[in-house]
Amino acid sequence: MPWLYYSLKEKHLIWAKPWQEEIQTKLQKLETVKIGKNCFISPQANIFAEPGRDIIIGNNVTIASDVFLHGPITIHDGASLNAGVSIDGGAKGVVIGANTRIANNAKIYAFNHGMSPDKLIKDQPVTSQGIIICEDVWIGANACVTDGVEIGSHAIIGMGAVVTKNILEWSIVGGVPAKIIGDRRERNNF
């Protein structure tokens, strides 16, 4: 539970900070990964970058266990990726805006396969347009975002939704494929 890291008392930070520094230093030595300040990265996260497919992680980012990241990916300050999130940047990359929350088991893939009937699936070409997720977005558990999509700031993607088209700022979407079901500015239930 990475969010608990930020509520640790000073006596716990004596061991917790060096533990996180060790994990993050190892990642930055092994992979083309850049990590900002005051981040939490689970040792069970699977983070793969390579030259030309860098992963850039901003400040105050949390990455939980069983997260799979394959660059190119840029994660801006304050974003949070919960357990089981899977993101592949394809060739063009994924950008995740500041203070965005991505819930358990969400899938974000910035590539697609061809479907021509005259070739086997394994022989189809792969395309990539990239994905942009703007700031202060909430992507619900088990939601999926497909290649070529931009999700506007302050949007909410409902649990299990499949996003195949651009989403406007403040939109609340749900369903397969995702459709607008509300406007966040009209919700004041808390």
Secondary structure, DSSP 8 states (H G I E B T S, - for coil): -GGGGGG--HHHHHHHHHHHHHHHHHHHHHSSEEE-SS-EE-TT-EEE-BTTB-EEE-TT-EE-TT-EEESSEEE-TT-EE-TT-EEE-TTT-EEE-TT-EE-TT-EEE--EE---TTS-GGGS-EE---EEE-SS-EE-TT-EE-TT-EE-TT-EE-TT-EE-S-B-TTEEEETTTTEEEEEGGG----
